[in-house]
C-alpha cells in the first residue's frame, strides 16, 4: 500500500508569536497627570458651585428675614399715637414735664457713642398694642441696636423695647421728660431674663428682636417727603439728627407749600432701614471689627440715613469687605395712620 506523500518540512523554524503592545511608564505618568488636573479642576468647579449655591441661599434668607423684620416694625410704627393737644406755658412753649405721650427719634436722654444704644439711630413711641390691658392699651415701643460683648465673638442685636402700662419701667406719665433713658433700656435689656422688669419669672432674652443686625436707621418725613430735623425745627435734605413730637417744626404740606406743624405732632412718614448679616458672617466678628462697624455707622449718621450707603462703605473698607459679602440692606417707608 502506497501512502500519500507528506508535505511537512522537516527542520522548519517555529512560527513567530505576535505579542500585544502595552503602555510605557512615561505614557502612564502623563495619563495620571492629566487625570489629576481634571480631578483638580472638577473639585474647584464643584467648590465654586457649592459656594455660589450657599451664598445664594444665604442672600435669599437674609432678604426674607429682613422683609419680615421691616414689615413687623412697620405694623407697630403705623399705629403710633399722640394726644390731640398739649398744655403750653405763658410763652407758648410746650410744658415738657406735663404727663403726655411722645414720639421721639434719637432722644438726647439715650446715649450714643461706642457703648451706647444708637448705631446710629434709635426711635421710641406709644401705640395701642399692649398685651396686658389691666392699665390701658398704650404700650411703649422702640427699636435700637445693641452689641453683646460678653464673649470673644461680639454679637449684634436689634432690640425691641416693649413695655406694658402696668410695668414699673412705664414712666411716660410719671416722668414725662425722662421716661426713656439708658437705665430704662437696661431694665428690659436682653439677658435680664425677667418680665415685668421687676418680676422673678424668666422670659428668655427679653428685648432681643433679631440677631446680626449691625446698624439701624430711622428717618422722619413731612407730608411733602422732606426730612425733618426737630433739633433745628426745620426740614433738611441731609440726614435727620432727631425728631420730637413735642417740638414745632416748619416743613411742607403734600402740595409742597410751606407749613408749620404745631406740637404735639407726628411725622407724616418714617423710613426704617437696617443692615443684616448672615450667621457665617457674624462668626467673623472680633472686638476690632465691631469697633470699626460702630465707628462707621456713627460717622455716617451725620451725613446719611441710608443703609445702602453704609453697605457701600463696608464694601470699600479693606478690613470690612468680607463682612459686606454677607450683608444686605433693607429699607421701608411707613406712613403713620395718625399723622397730620
Secondary structure, DSSP 4 states (H G I P E B T S, - for coil): -PPPPP-PPTTPPPPPPPPPP---HHHHHHHHHHHHHHHHHHHHHHHHHHHHHHHHHHHHHHHHHHHHHHHHHHHHHHTB---S---B-TTS-B-TTSS----EES-TTS--STTSS-SB--EEEEES--S-GGG-S-EEEEEEEEEE-SSSS-EEEEEEEEE-TTSTT--TTTSTTSSS-HHHHHHT-TT---SSTT--S--SSTTEEEETEEEEEEEEE-TTSPEEETTTTEEESS----EETTS-EEEE-TTS-EEEEPSS---SEEEEEEEEE-HHHHTT--HHHHHHHHHHHHHHHTT---HHHHHHHHHH-TTTHHHHHTEEEEEEEEE-TT--
